[in-house]
Amino acid sequence: MRHLGPGSALPAWVEALDLAVFDTAWGPLEDHEELWLVEGLGYARWSLVAVVGEAELLRIAVTPEARGQGLGRQLLANSSRALQALGITQFRLEVRVSNTPARHLYEAEGWHFQGIRKGYYRDGEDAALYGKESL
Ligand SMILES: CC(C)(COP(=O)(O)OP(=O)(O)OC[C@H]1O[C@@H](n2cnc3c(N)ncnc32)[C@H](O)[C@@H]1OP(=O)(O)O)[C@@H](O)C(=O)NCCC(=O)NCCS
């Protein structure tokens, strides 16, 4: 698994997958962002507030052909472990309430459902909030 830190250019396939899955490309990594990837197959992008030990999962995606083989789980687990090594202890994320595969993945990886944010997405869909604490 490869790691890209702030200032790194995103590989073209990451931008293409981003666009295909989410309809919008997030763009270059900002100062506080970190990305882990498995070449050509998937990535997990995080935003850090390192000073308070917090990180938010911005996006995780696996190419459609490679799904269901454990790669999403591996990306989430390995990137979380790497963030812990950087001093992160509080993890959080938002996900569309209808996104069953992702919600199952988070719950299988020990994330806790923390509530609903009404109408969070531009199309009006609610977000489910999840958190995970590790010490
Ligand atoms: C969510 C996503 C990253 C999962 O990646 P993946 O490589 O297919 O996931 P894995 O094979 O590692 O599966 C891990 C767990 O996720 C859950 N899961 C994965 N696909 C699922 C599906 N279609 N339905 C229900 N649960 C599913 C299961 O709990 C699974 O564990 P199990 O195999 O032991 O039952 C992938 O579906 C994806 O890229 N989706 C589009 C992008 C997206 O919606 N990202 C999340 C919001 S940012």
The ligand as a Tripos MOL2 file, in Angstrom:
@<TRIPOS>MOLECULE
LIG
   48    50     1     0     0
SMALL
NO_CHARGES

@<TRIPOS>ATOM
      1 C1        -17.4910    0.7820    0.1420 C.3       1 LIG1
      2 C2        -16.3860    0.1030   -0.6750 C.3       1 LIG1
      3 C3        -15.1050    0.9380   -0.5700 C.3       1 LIG1
      4 C4        -16.1360   -1.3000   -0.1070 C.3       1 LIG1
      5 O1        -14.9960   -1.8510   -0.7470 O.3       1 LIG1
      6 P1        -14.8390   -3.4310   -0.9790 P.3       1 LIG1
      7 O2        -13.4230   -3.6880   -1.3670 O.co2     1 LIG1
      8 O3        -15.8840   -3.9270   -1.9060 O.co2     1 LIG1
      9 O4        -15.1380   -3.9940    0.4880 O.3       1 LIG1
     10 P2        -14.5960   -5.3540    1.1120 P.3       1 LIG1
     11 O5        -14.5720   -6.4340    0.0650 O.co2     1 LIG1
     12 O6        -13.3240   -5.0820    1.8510 O.co2     1 LIG1
     13 O7        -15.7440   -5.6980    2.1520 O.3       1 LIG1
     14 C5        -15.5790   -5.4250    3.5340 C.3       1 LIG1
     15 C6        -16.9530   -5.4120    4.2140 C.3       1 LIG1
     16 O8        -17.7640   -4.3900    3.6630 O.3       1 LIG1
     17 C7        -19.1200   -4.8100    3.6080 C.3       1 LIG1
     18 N1        -19.5590   -4.8390    2.2080 N.ar      1 LIG1
     19 C8        -18.7980   -4.7030    1.0970 C.ar      1 LIG1
     20 N2        -19.5790   -4.7400    0.0030 N.ar      1 LIG1
     21 C9        -20.8450   -4.9160    0.4260 C.ar      1 LIG1
     22 C10       -22.1010   -5.0050   -0.2240 C.ar      1 LIG1
     23 N3        -22.2140   -4.9250   -1.5600 N.pl3     1 LIG1
     24 N4        -23.2240   -5.1410    0.5350 N.ar      1 LIG1
     25 C11       -23.1470   -5.2070    1.8810 C.ar      1 LIG1
     26 N5        -21.9630   -5.1180    2.5660 N.ar      1 LIG1
     27 C12       -20.8460   -4.9760    1.8450 C.ar      1 LIG1
     28 C13       -19.1610   -6.1630    4.2560 C.3       1 LIG1
     29 O9        -19.3720   -5.9900    5.6380 O.3       1 LIG1
     30 C14       -17.7620   -6.6700    4.0010 C.3       1 LIG1
     31 O10       -17.3490   -7.6230    4.9200 O.3       1 LIG1
     32 P3        -17.6050   -9.2030    4.6400 P.3       1 LIG1
     33 O11       -17.0620   -9.4790    3.2580 O.co2     1 LIG1
     34 O12       -16.8180   -9.8670    5.7140 O.co2     1 LIG1
     35 O13       -19.0730   -9.3820    4.7420 O.co2     1 LIG1
     36 C15       -16.8210   -0.0720   -2.1750 C.3       1 LIG1
     37 O14       -18.0990   -0.6700   -2.2130 O.3       1 LIG1
     38 C16       -16.8410    1.2190   -2.9670 C.2       1 LIG1
     39 O15       -15.8340    1.6670   -3.5150 O.2       1 LIG1
     40 N6        -18.0200    1.8660   -3.0380 N.am      1 LIG1
     41 C17       -18.1770    3.1130   -3.7910 C.3       1 LIG1
     42 C18       -17.5480    4.2930   -3.0580 C.3       1 LIG1
     43 C19       -18.2380    4.5830   -1.7390 C.2       1 LIG1
     44 O16       -19.4560    4.5480   -1.6430 O.2       1 LIG1
     45 N7        -17.4280    4.8740   -0.7010 N.am      1 LIG1
     46 C20       -17.9350    5.1420    0.6410 C.3       1 LIG1
     47 C21       -18.3530    6.5550    0.8370 C.3       1 LIG1
     48 S1        -16.9680    7.6500    0.8140 S.3       1 LIG1
@<TRIPOS>BOND
     1     1     2 1
     2     2     3 1
     3     2     4 1
     4     2    36 1
     5     4     5 1
     6     5     6 1
     7     6     7 2
     8     6     8 1
     9     6     9 1
    10     9    10 1
    11    10    11 2
    12    10    12 1
    13    10    13 1
    14    13    14 1
    15    14    15 1
    16    15    16 1
    17    15    30 1
    18    16    17 1
    19    17    18 1
    20    17    28 1
    21    18    19 ar
    22    18    27 ar
    23    19    20 ar
    24    20    21 ar
    25    21    22 ar
    26    21    27 ar
    27    22    23 1
    28    22    24 ar
    29    24    25 ar
    30    25    26 ar
    31    26    27 ar
    32    28    29 1
    33    28    30 1
    34    30    31 1
    35    31    32 1
    36    32    33 2
    37    32    34 1
    38    32    35 1
    39    36    37 1
    40    36    38 1
    41    38    39 2
    42    38    40 1
    43    40    41 1
    44    41    42 1
    45    42    43 1
    46    43    44 2
    47    43    45 1
    48    45    46 1
    49    46    47 1
    50    47    48 1
@<TRIPOS>SUBSTRUCTURE
     1 LIG1         1 GROUP 0 **** ****
